[in-house]
Amino acid sequence: QEESITSTSSSRQRTKRKDPITITPAAADRIKELLSSPNGKDATGIRLGVKRRGCNGLSYTLNYAFDKQPNEEEMEAHGVKVVIEPMALFSVVGTVMDWEETDMSSEFTFENPNSKGECGCGESFNV
């Protein structure tokens, strides 16, 4: 009786890391509109950051991203590129970014599971 030994090489498969934030289709569509405007014509995407301000400590910032800086996290969702500043990453992991339009306002909204509190107007948060 002949014995057969099959050797399989174990290959390390790289799994895609989960994106730090979730971009909704509505937010992606609005970002595409902004990037196609004259101000965003040379931008590769948007840059998400946080600044210390507001009555509750931190506020989100959005700017055009023309390049990726060292240590910035880059992700792509629904055809748009988002660069996240290193100082913001800890504060925004798990956040859902959306675009909402009502009769009174049109704005990006951030549903952040790390937020321990927000001010009444929704402009700032703390973690």
Secondary structure, DSSP 8 states (H G I E B T S, - for coil): -------------------SSEE-HHHHHHHHHHHTSGGGTT-SEEEEEEEE-STTSEEEEEEEESS--TT-EEEEETTEEEEE-HHHHHHHTT-EEEEEE-SS-EEEEEE-TT-SEE-TTSS-EE-
